[in-house]
């Protein structure tokens, strides 16, 4: 099942998501549907708040970024980087902050440089409810930080300088009103 992506302006994107219990919901089905939704919208990550569910869950598939790259240009941090993060908790962010142009399925058509630390240490559960503590760097760390922000009620636009935010104000308002062309299903605030 493909869910509509929740658009900028919906209050669910600004809530701190709640942890979920092991048998509270049918996680395998929800995760499969989230992957289908993410692939349908050409994303590399999707957090539960982006489909209207304020729970601590996100999925990623960074392997897609390496698909069209020549061997020498592939990011080693993305090898096999298709994962489910349940009840994640970032334990540490470190290293030099580096800029990369980010976008978001909930904010279509807008991209901007965001500075993030190069390394992240995260604790989470997988679909079998096993707990993991892992470290990631480079693009894998960035994808995790971006999706984790959704669980904290943050968006990549929150990191932009005030002038850039002012310049995007009308475009963001248009997204909230549904005045945007996308090739995937979206849900706009009422």
N, C-alpha and C positions, 0 to 999 in steps of 0.2 A: 504494500500500500504506500502510495506516495502522498506525503502530507504537504499542505501549503506552507510556505515559509512565512513566518511572522515578520511584518514590515516594521521598519523604524517608526517609533512613536507609540507602539503598543507597550502598555505598562509591564507586561511579562518580561520584556527585555531589560527592565531596570530593577527587577526584584533579585534579591539574593536567593538562589535556588536552595531547596531543602534536600537533605540526605534521603536516600531511599533504603528501605529494608530489603533483605534478601528475597523474600517471597511476596513482596507487596504487589508487584506487577509482573506481567509476562515479559521479562527482559529479553529473551531471545527473539521474540516477535518484534518488540519495539526496536531493538538494535537493528534487525534486518530491515525494517521499514525506514529507519533513519538512514541506513546506508543507501537504500533505493532512492530516497528523497535527495540525499547528497549527490549521488551520481546523476540523477535526473536534472539537477540544477548546476551541474559541472563544478561542484565544490570539492574541497580537499579536507574539510572538517565541518561538523554540524553538532551544535549543542542542543539539548532538549528544550531550552527556552525558545529556540528558534522555530520549534514546531508547536509552541504554546504550552509546553509542560515545564513547570518550574521545579525541576528535579535535577540533582547533581549527576549528570550523565552527558558525555559527549563521545563522538566517534571521529576517527581521522583515517585518511588514506593518503599519506604523503608520497607513496610510491608513484602516484600519478604524475608528480612533478618530474620524476626521473625518466618517464617513459620515452619521451622524444629527445632526450639528451644523448649526446655522444658519450662514450665511456669516460673520457677524461673530464667531462663537465658534470657528471652525476654527483649528487650530494650524498656522501656515504651515510649521513644521519637518517636518510630516507629509505635506505635498503630495508625492506620488510616492514616498513612503518605503517601498518594497517592495524589499528588497535581500538579497543573499547575502554573508556575510562569511567568507572562507576565510583561515586563518592570520592572524587579526587581531592587531594590537598597538596598544594605546592608548599614544599618544605624550605626550599632555598632557590633564589635566583642570583646568579653571579656572573662575573665576566664583564667585558666591555659591552656597552650598549651599541647596537648597530642599527642602521636604518634599512628598511625594506618597504616597498610600496605594498600596502595591504588593502584588501577589499573585504566585503562581507555580503553574504547572500541576503541578509536582512536590509542592506543598504546598497541596492544595486546601482551600478553606474558611477559610484564614487570610490576613488582609490587615493591613498595618500601615504607618504612616508611616515612610519611609526618606528620609534627607537625602543628596542627591547634588549635586556641582557642576553648574552650569547648562550648561557647554560641555565638549566632548570633541573631541580630534584623534586620528584613528585611521588606521593603515595596514593595508591588507588586499588580498587578491586576489579578483577576481570569478570567475565560472564559466569565462570564457575565459582565465583565468590572468593577466589584466592587473592590474598593481599600482596601487592608488589611495592617496592621502593626502588625507583630507577632514576638514572640521570640521562638527560638528553642535551644535545647541543645543536648549534646552527639552526637550520630550517625546521627540524623536528621540534626544537625548543620553542621556536616562534609559533608554530602551529598550536602547540599545547597551550602556550600563554594566551593566544588569541581566543581559543575555545574556552579555556578556564575563565577568562574575563567574562564570558557570557553567563557563567554560573554565579558570578559576583555582581551581576547587574551592570557591567561595564561594556562599552563599545569602543572600537578602535578610534572613533572620532573624538573620544574623551581625551586622547593623548595629543591631539593637534593643538598648535598654537592658537590663541584667541582670534587673531586676524584670519587665519584659515577657516576657523569655525564660522566666523561672521560671513565669509565669502560663500560658505556652503549652506547657509541658513535657508535660502529659498529652495534649493535642490532637495534638502532634507524634508522641508515642509511638503514639497510635491510628492515625495515618496510616501509620507504619512497619509496624504490624501488619495493615493493610488494613481497619481499622474506619473507613471513610469512604465516603460516598455521592457518586459522581461519574457524570456521563453520558458519560464517555469511558473507553477502555481504559487500565488502569494495570498496572504490574509492581511488585510489592512485594518487599522484601528477604526472603530465606529465613530 
